[in-house]
Amino acid sequence: MSVALRARQPPSKPHHGKFIYLFTNLKTNQVIYSLEKEIHTERQERMLLKQLTFYGKKTVPTKLRKDLWKPYATVTFPRAEDGLQVFKLLKEYRMVRDYAWTFEPTTADIAKASQQEQKLLGSNENEDGVDNGYRGLAKLPTRFSESVLSHYTFYPSKKERAKLLMDQRATSVADLAHIITRQLTPPPDGISNAERNAERQRRKLWAKVQSLAATPKEEIQKLEQERAELQKASATATHAQMRNLEKARMKRRKKRIDQITAYLNRLRKAREAVAFVTGNGEDVPESARAKWSKTLKYIVQMQDPSRPVISTYDRAAAEARRQAEATARPSNWPKSTKYDADGETPVPPKMLTRRDRIALKHAEPQVDERPAKGLPEDSVLIQWANLPDAQFAAEWHANVVHEPMEDAYVKKAAKAYERLRHEEEASSEAGENAGELADRYEPPSLPSEHAAGSAAEAKPEEKVGFLGALNPMRLFRGGSDARP
């Protein structure tokens, strides 16, 4: 018997779903979606890894490496409900692309197929030979297109298919643009999807409360009698040995007593809620309403928004909080747990390979009025790590605003990559300069009084290698110390 009121709790974090964070893999271009800025537990990491479909061997990592996954974009919605709906649709679109894919051959595939066709069909002159040639052509592992052979389709190999399916940057941006357009397009009846879903949820929750309040008295009396019998049996004194034998039975009795008590309390509170909504509220004292669960207060408040359930409810403060959440935006994400004390501190290269989780911060977003000013009411703000990536979508809705991602870590990572590139270029230039020095180097001339003796004791020309040319002590050696 299901006696629990399985209603969705009101969000403890009202901004949950307002932001969607996209991360991409540097090697495979895979993209994952997250509602949180930081991964604190292994369970959160496993939930994100479930978005990566198995395309073949070595296509799904065992964990999210910090040096391979970087921020791709963050999307800010006007309401948290819109963000949750978009997040759900993004994962559904991803599943469709994973299991209903089609590929088009490239120019190289078409050229290779044409060569194989001419090679196989050229040696077969009669019609039977042509048919045999087509059958032999079909057995080859080469991909074909309709432009070459009308009755053959393009099938990539397993590795090529995995590589193509894992390249999700362009498809993720296209899906995001299409879903946002769906969300922002007004419906024909003028009622938005968020309002329609909220009304449906309100009716569903209130119907559950009414069904609990309408529980027959006979059922309530039966439950109370069962609870009294269990309490009496548990309180009966028995022999110590018998009590040990009945320990498991007593445990089950206690569990059943707790279940019945919780269910009876839920029925009582449901009757109080119905009386509060249908009557004037005098029959239900505020001390009793204060003991209601958070879910029940949320349901009753949705039924009658004009009358607060609790008199101490500060409507102005709640409105200010909702306004702050409406204009909130993520700032400076992701943040690393190291090297963030000083923004001028250079990031060591080791940080790029050993970071503490995907650097996101699981805290409330900082309020920033800047994006709210000058933007439409139902606008979506997208911050890109690389702004040209927005061109992967054919078109965007007019209320979508794009801007580059202003992030401390992105700047640090860019500086670190730039520094590593300069170090590689400097090392390669040093190798080239060392070779030129070895070619141009001439031993220093000796004084005139020792010229004759040195000529008599002259040794074969010194062979200088790459490392020898870089040795600074070689310049101070005399002719007699030169190594053959």
C-alpha positions as CSV (number, residue, x, y, z in Angstrom):
1,M,0.0,0.0,0.0
2,S,1.4,3.3,-1.1
3,V,0.6,5.7,1.7
4,A,3.2,8.4,1.0
5,L,2.4,11.7,-0.7
6,R,4.9,11.6,-3.5
7,A,4.7,15.2,-4.5
8,R,7.7,17.0,-5.8
9,Q,9.3,19.2,-3.2
10,P,9.5,22.9,-4.0
11,P,13.1,23.7,-5.1
12,S,15.4,24.3,-2.2
13,K,17.5,26.3,-4.6
14,P,15.1,28.4,-6.7
15,H,17.8,29.1,-9.3
16,H,18.3,25.3,-10.0
17,G,17.8,24.9,-13.7
18,K,18.3,28.6,-14.5
19,F,21.9,27.9,-15.7
20,I,23.1,25.1,-18.0
21,Y,26.8,24.5,-18.2
22,L,28.3,22.9,-21.3
23,F,31.7,21.2,-21.2
24,T,33.7,19.8,-24.2
25,N,36.5,17.3,-24.6
26,L,39.6,18.7,-26.1
27,K,40.4,15.5,-28.1
28,T,37.1,14.0,-29.1
29,N,34.9,17.2,-29.1
30,Q,32.3,15.4,-27.0
31,V,29.9,17.7,-25.1
32,I,28.2,17.1,-21.7
33,Y,25.4,19.2,-20.1
34,S,25.4,20.0,-16.4
35,L,23.1,22.0,-14.1
36,E,25.8,22.5,-11.5
37,K,29.1,24.3,-11.7
38,E,31.2,21.8,-9.7
39,I,31.3,18.1,-9.2
40,H,31.6,17.3,-5.5
41,T,30.9,13.5,-5.4
42,E,31.5,10.5,-7.6
43,R,27.7,10.1,-8.0
44,Q,27.6,13.5,-9.8
45,E,30.4,12.4,-12.1
46,R,28.7,9.1,-12.9
47,M,25.5,11.0,-13.8
48,L,27.4,13.1,-16.3
49,L,29.1,10.1,-17.7
50,K,25.8,8.6,-18.5
51,Q,25.3,11.2,-21.2
52,L,28.2,9.7,-23.1
53,T,26.9,6.9,-25.3
54,F,29.1,3.8,-26.0
55,Y,30.1,3.9,-29.6
56,G,32.8,1.3,-29.4
57,K,36.0,0.5,-27.6
58,K,37.6,3.5,-25.7
59,T,34.7,5.8,-26.5
60,V,33.4,6.2,-22.9
61,P,36.0,7.3,-20.3
62,T,36.0,5.9,-16.8
63,K,36.1,9.4,-15.3
64,L,36.2,13.1,-16.4
65,R,39.8,14.0,-16.7
66,K,40.4,17.6,-15.6
67,D,43.0,18.3,-18.3
68,L,40.7,17.1,-21.2
69,W,37.3,18.7,-20.3
70,K,37.0,22.5,-20.5
71,P,34.1,25.0,-20.4
72,Y,32.3,25.3,-23.7
73,A,29.4,27.6,-23.0
74,T,26.9,28.6,-20.3
75,V,23.2,29.4,-20.9
76,T,21.2,31.6,-18.6
77,F,17.4,31.4,-18.8
78,P,14.8,33.9,-17.4
79,R,13.1,31.2,-15.4
80,A,14.4,28.0,-13.8
81,E,11.5,26.0,-15.3
82,D,12.6,26.9,-18.8
83,G,16.1,25.8,-18.1
84,L,15.0,22.4,-16.8
85,Q,12.8,21.8,-19.8
86,V,15.7,22.8,-22.2
87,F,18.0,20.5,-20.3
88,K,15.6,17.6,-20.7
89,L,15.2,18.2,-24.4
90,L,18.9,18.5,-25.0
91,K,19.4,15.0,-23.6
92,E,16.5,13.7,-25.7
93,Y,17.9,15.3,-28.9
94,R,21.3,13.7,-28.1
95,M,19.7,10.2,-27.8
96,V,18.0,10.7,-31.2
97,R,21.4,11.6,-32.8
98,D,23.1,8.7,-31.2
99,Y,20.6,6.0,-32.4
100,A,19.1,7.5,-35.6
101,W,22.2,8.8,-37.4
102,T,22.9,9.3,-41.1
103,F,26.2,10.1,-42.7
104,E,27.1,11.6,-46.1
105,P,30.2,10.5,-48.0
106,T,33.1,12.9,-48.5
107,T,34.7,13.8,-51.8
108,A,37.6,11.4,-51.0
109,D,35.1,8.5,-50.4
110,I,33.4,9.2,-53.7
111,A,36.7,9.3,-55.6
112,K,37.9,6.1,-54.0
113,A,34.6,4.4,-54.8
114,S,34.8,5.5,-58.5
115,Q,38.3,4.0,-58.8
116,Q,37.2,0.7,-57.3
117,E,34.2,0.7,-59.6
118,Q,36.3,1.2,-62.7
119,K,38.8,-1.4,-61.6
120,L,36.3,-4.1,-60.9
121,L,34.0,-3.4,-63.8
122,G,36.7,-2.8,-66.4
123,S,37.8,-6.4,-66.6
124,N,34.2,-7.7,-67.0
125,E,32.9,-7.1,-70.5
126,N,29.6,-9.0,-70.6
127,E,26.5,-8.3,-68.5
128,D,27.1,-11.3,-66.2
129,G,30.6,-10.0,-65.5
130,V,29.2,-6.6,-64.7
131,D,26.8,-8.1,-62.1
132,N,29.7,-10.1,-60.6
133,G,31.7,-6.9,-60.5
134,Y,28.9,-5.1,-58.6
135,R,28.7,-8.0,-56.1
136,G,32.4,-8.0,-55.6
137,L,32.3,-4.2,-55.2
138,A,29.7,-4.6,-52.5
139,K,32.0,-6.9,-50.5
140,L,34.8,-4.3,-50.3
141,P,35.2,-2.3,-47.0
142,T,35.0,0.9,-49.0
143,R,32.1,3.3,-48.5
144,F,30.0,4.3,-51.4
145,S,27.4,7.0,-52.2
146,E,24.4,7.2,-54.4
147,S,26.2,9.5,-56.8
148,V,28.6,6.6,-57.6
149,L,26.5,3.5,-57.2
150,S,22.8,4.2,-56.9
151,H,22.0,1.0,-55.0
152,Y,24.7,1.3,-52.4
153,T,24.7,3.5,-49.3
154,F,27.4,5.1,-47.2
155,Y,28.4,3.0,-44.2
156,P,31.5,4.1,-42.2
157,S,33.6,1.7,-40.3
158,K,33.3,1.3,-36.6
159,K,36.2,3.7,-35.8
160,E,35.0,6.3,-38.3
161,R,31.4,6.1,-37.0
162,A,32.6,6.5,-33.4
163,K,34.8,9.5,-34.4
164,L,31.9,11.1,-36.3
165,L,29.4,10.6,-33.5
166,M,31.7,11.8,-30.8
167,D,32.2,15.1,-32.7
168,Q,29.3,16.8,-30.9
169,R,30.2,20.5,-30.8
170,A,28.3,21.5,-33.9
171,T,25.3,19.3,-33.3
172,S,25.0,20.4,-29.6
173,V,24.9,24.1,-30.7
174,A,22.4,23.3,-33.4
175,D,20.2,21.4,-30.9
176,L,20.4,24.2,-28.4
177,A,19.4,26.8,-31.0
178,H,16.4,24.8,-32.1
179,I,15.2,24.0,-28.6
180,I,15.5,27.7,-27.4
181,T,13.5,28.8,-30.5
182,R,10.8,26.3,-29.5
183,Q,10.8,27.6,-26.0
184,L,10.7,31.3,-26.9
185,T,8.1,31.0,-29.7
186,P,4.7,31.9,-28.2
187,P,2.0,29.2,-28.5
188,P,-1.1,29.9,-30.6
189,D,-3.4,30.1,-27.5
190,G,-1.1,32.6,-25.8
191,I,-0.3,30.4,-22.8
192,S,3.3,29.5,-22.4
193,N,4.5,26.0,-21.8
194,A,5.8,27.0,-18.4
195,E,2.4,28.3,-17.3
196,R,0.7,25.3,-18.7
197,N,3.0,22.9,-16.9
198,A,2.7,24.8,-13.7
199,E,-1.1,24.7,-13.8
200,R,-1.0,21.0,-14.6
201,Q,1.3,20.3,-11.7
202,R,-0.8,22.4,-9.3
203,R,-4.0,20.5,-10.2
204,K,-2.2,17.2,-9.8
205,L,-0.8,18.0,-6.4
206,W,-4.0,19.4,-5.1
207,A,-5.9,16.3,-6.3
208,K,-3.6,14.2,-4.2
209,V,-4.2,16.3,-1.1
210,Q,-8.0,16.1,-1.6
211,S,-7.9,12.3,-2.0
212,L,-6.0,12.0,1.2
213,A,-8.4,14.3,3.0
214,A,-11.4,12.2,1.7
215,T,-10.1,9.0,3.4
216,P,-13.0,7.1,5.0
217,K,-13.2,7.1,8.8
218,E,-13.4,3.3,8.9
219,E,-10.0,3.0,7.3
220,I,-8.6,5.6,9.8
221,Q,-10.1,3.7,12.8
222,K,-8.7,0.4,11.4
223,L,-5.2,1.8,11.2
224,E,-5.5,3.3,14.7
225,Q,-6.6,0.0,16.1
226,E,-3.7,-1.8,14.4
227,R,-1.3,0.7,15.8
228,A,-2.7,0.2,19.3
229,E,-2.4,-3.6,19.1
230,L,1.2,-3.3,17.9
231,Q,2.2,-0.9,20.7
232,K,0.6,-3.2,23.3
233,A,2.4,-6.2,21.9
234,S,5.7,-4.4,21.9
235,A,5.2,-3.2,25.5
236,T,4.4,-6.7,26.9
237,A,7.2,-7.9,29.2
238,T,8.7,-11.3,28.1
239,H,11.5,-13.5,29.2
240,A,15.0,-12.2,28.2
241,Q,15.7,-15.2,26.0
242,M,12.3,-14.9,24.3
243,R,12.9,-11.2,23.8
244,N,16.2,-12.0,22.0
245,L,14.4,-14.5,19.8
246,E,11.7,-11.9,19.0
247,K,14.1,-9.0,18.3
248,A,13.5,-9.1,14.6
249,R,9.8,-9.3,15.1
250,M,9.8,-6.3,17.5
251,K,11.8,-4.4,14.9
252,R,9.2,-5.0,12.3
253,R,6.5,-4.0,14.7
254,K,8.2,-0.7,15.4
255,K,8.7,0.0,11.7
256,R,5.0,-0.7,11.1
257,I,4.0,1.6,14.0
258,D,6.1,4.4,12.5
259,Q,4.5,3.9,9.1
260,I,1.0,4.1,10.4
261,T,1.7,7.1,12.6
262,A,3.3,9.0,9.6
263,Y,0.3,8.1,7.4
264,L,-2.3,9.3,10.0
265,N,-0.4,12.6,10.5
266,R,-0.4,13.0,6.7
267,L,-4.2,12.5,6.6
268,R,-4.7,14.9,9.4
269,K,-2.6,17.6,7.7
270,A,-4.4,17.0,4.4
271,R,-7.8,17.6,6.1
272,E,-6.4,20.8,7.7
273,A,-5.2,22.0,4.3
274,V,-8.5,21.4,2.6
275,A,-10.3,23.2,5.5
276,F,-7.9,26.1,5.2
277,V,-8.5,26.5,1.5
278,T,-12.2,26.0,1.4
279,G,-13.0,27.8,4.7
280,N,-11.9,31.1,6.2
281,G,-8.8,29.6,7.9
282,E,-10.1,30.1,11.4
283,D,-10.5,26.4,12.0
284,V,-6.8,25.7,11.4
285,P,-4.6,27.6,13.9
286,E,-1.3,29.0,12.7
287,S,0.6,26.7,15.1
288,A,-0.8,23.7,13.2
289,R,0.0,25.2,9.8
290,A,3.6,25.8,10.9
291,K,4.0,22.0,11.3
292,W,3.0,21.4,7.8
293,S,5.7,20.0,5.5
294,K,7.4,22.3,3.0
295,T,5.6,20.5,0.1
296,L,2.1,21.0,1.7
297,K,2.8,24.7,2.3
298,Y,3.9,25.0,-1.3
299,I,0.7,23.3,-2.6
300,V,-1.7,25.3,-0.4
301,Q,0.1,28.6,-1.3
302,M,-0.4,27.8,-5.0
303,Q,-4.1,27.3,-4.4
304,D,-4.5,30.7,-2.9
305,P,-1.5,33.0,-3.5
306,S,-3.3,36.1,-2.1
307,R,-3.4,34.6,1.5
308,P,-0.1,33.5,3.0
309,V,0.0,30.2,4.9
310,I,2.2,31.7,7.6
311,S,1.6,35.3,8.7
312,T,5.3,36.0,9.2
313,Y,5.9,35.4,5.5
314,D,7.7,38.5,4.2
315,R,6.2,39.0,0.7
316,A,8.5,42.0,-0.1
317,A,11.6,40.0,0.8
318,A,10.4,37.0,-1.3
319,E,9.7,39.3,-4.3
320,A,13.2,40.9,-3.9
321,R,14.7,37.4,-3.8
322,R,12.8,36.3,-6.9
323,Q,14.0,39.5,-8.7
324,A,17.6,38.8,-7.7
325,E,17.3,35.2,-9.0
326,A,15.8,36.5,-12.2
327,T,18.8,38.7,-12.9
328,A,21.4,36.3,-11.5
329,R,24.1,35.2,-13.8
330,P,27.1,32.9,-13.3
331,S,30.3,34.8,-12.6
332,N,33.9,33.6,-12.9
333,W,33.2,30.0,-13.6
334,P,34.8,27.6,-13.5
335,K,37.0,28.3,-10.5
336,S,39.9,26.0,-9.6
337,T,40.5,25.1,-6.0
338,K,44.1,26.1,-6.5
339,Y,45.9,29.2,-7.8
340,D,42.8,31.5,-7.4
341,A,44.0,33.6,-4.6
342,D,45.9,36.0,-6.8
343,G,44.7,36.6,-10.4
344,E,48.2,37.6,-11.5
345,T,49.8,34.3,-10.3
346,P,50.8,32.4,-13.4
347,V,49.3,29.0,-13.8
348,P,51.9,26.2,-13.8
349,P,51.7,23.7,-16.6
350,K,51.0,20.9,-14.1
351,M,47.7,22.5,-13.2
352,L,46.4,21.8,-16.7
353,T,46.8,18.1,-16.1
354,R,46.1,17.8,-12.4
355,R,43.1,19.8,-11.3
356,D,40.6,19.2,-8.5
357,R,37.6,18.1,-10.4
358,I,35.9,20.0,-13.2
359,A,36.3,23.4,-11.7
360,L,32.8,24.6,-11.0
361,K,31.5,26.3,-7.9
362,H,28.4,24.8,-6.2
363,A,27.3,28.1,-4.7
364,E,24.5,30.6,-5.4
365,P,25.2,32.8,-8.4
366,Q,26.3,36.4,-7.8
367,V,23.6,38.9,-8.7
368,D,24.6,41.1,-11.7
369,E,22.3,43.7,-13.1
370,R,24.3,44.2,-16.3
371,P,22.8,41.4,-18.5
372,A,19.3,42.3,-17.4
373,K,19.6,45.9,-18.6
374,G,18.8,46.5,-22.2
375,L,17.6,42.9,-22.9
376,P,14.1,41.7,-23.7
377,E,12.1,40.3,-20.8
378,D,12.2,36.7,-22.1
379,S,15.8,36.7,-23.3
380,V,18.4,33.9,-23.1
381,L,22.0,34.8,-22.4
382,I,24.7,32.5,-23.8
383,Q,28.3,33.0,-22.8
384,W,30.8,31.3,-25.1
385,A,34.4,30.3,-24.4
386,N,34.9,30.7,-28.1
387,L,32.3,33.1,-29.5
388,P,32.6,31.9,-33.2
389,D,31.2,28.5,-32.1
390,A,27.7,30.1,-32.1
391,Q,27.9,30.0,-35.9
392,F,27.4,26.2,-35.8
393,A,23.6,27.0,-35.7
394,A,21.9,28.1,-38.8
395,E,19.9,30.7,-37.0
396,W,19.1,31.9,-33.5
397,H,16.0,33.4,-31.9
398,A,15.9,37.2,-31.8
399,N,15.8,37.1,-28.0
400,V,19.1,35.2,-27.7
401,V,22.1,37.3,-26.6
402,H,25.6,36.1,-27.2
403,E,28.7,37.3,-25.4
404,P,32.2,35.9,-24.7
405,M,32.8,34.1,-21.4
406,E,34.7,36.4,-19.0
407,D,36.4,33.9,-16.8
408,A,39.6,34.0,-14.9
409,Y,40.4,30.3,-15.4
410,V,39.9,30.6,-19.2
411,K,42.3,33.5,-19.3
412,K,44.8,31.6,-17.2
413,A,44.5,28.5,-19.3
414,A,45.0,30.6,-22.5
415,K,48.1,32.2,-21.0
416,A,49.4,28.8,-20.0
417,Y,48.9,27.4,-23.4
418,E,50.5,30.4,-25.0
419,R,53.5,30.1,-22.7
420,L,53.9,26.4,-23.5
421,R,53.7,27.2,-27.2
422,H,56.4,29.9,-26.8
423,E,58.6,27.5,-24.9
424,E,58.3,24.9,-27.6
425,E,59.1,27.4,-30.3
426,A,62.1,28.7,-28.2
427,S,63.4,25.1,-27.7
428,S,63.2,24.4,-31.5
429,E,64.9,27.7,-32.3
430,A,67.6,26.9,-29.8
431,G,68.3,23.6,-31.5
432,E,68.6,25.3,-34.9
433,N,70.9,28.0,-33.5
434,A,73.1,25.4,-31.9
435,G,73.5,23.7,-35.2
436,E,74.5,27.0,-36.9
437,L,77.0,27.7,-34.1
438,A,78.6,24.3,-34.6
439,D,79.1,25.0,-38.3
440,R,80.5,28.5,-37.8
441,Y,82.7,27.9,-34.7
442,E,86.5,28.3,-35.2
443,P,89.0,27.5,-32.3
444,P,90.7,30.6,-30.9
445,S,94.2,31.5,-32.3
446,L,97.3,30.9,-30.0
447,P,100.0,33.6,-29.2
448,S,102.8,34.0,-31.7
449,E,105.7,32.7,-29.5
450,H,104.0,29.4,-29.2
451,A,102.9,29.2,-32.8
452,A,105.8,27.0,-33.9
453,G,105.5,24.5,-31.0
454,S,101.8,24.3,-31.4
455,A,102.2,23.6,-35.1
456,A,104.6,20.8,-34.3
457,E,102.2,19.3,-31.8
458,A,99.1,19.8,-33.9
459,K,96.5,17.2,-33.5
460,P,93.6,16.2,-35.8
461,E,90.7,18.6,-36.1
462,E,88.3,18.4,-33.1
463,K,84.9,16.9,-33.8
464,V,82.2,18.9,-32.2
465,G,78.8,17.5,-31.6
466,F,75.4,19.1,-30.8
467,L,75.9,18.9,-27.0
468,G,79.6,19.8,-27.3
469,A,78.7,23.0,-29.1
470,L,76.4,24.0,-26.3
471,N,79.2,23.4,-23.6
472,P,80.4,26.8,-22.4
473,M,83.6,25.4,-20.9
474,R,84.8,24.4,-24.3
475,L,85.7,28.0,-25.1
476,F,88.3,28.1,-22.3
477,R,90.2,24.9,-23.2
478,G,93.6,25.2,-24.7
479,G,94.8,23.4,-27.9
480,S,96.5,20.7,-25.8
481,D,93.3,20.0,-23.9
482,A,91.2,19.6,-27.0
483,R,89.7,16.2,-27.4
484,P,90.3,14.3,-30.6
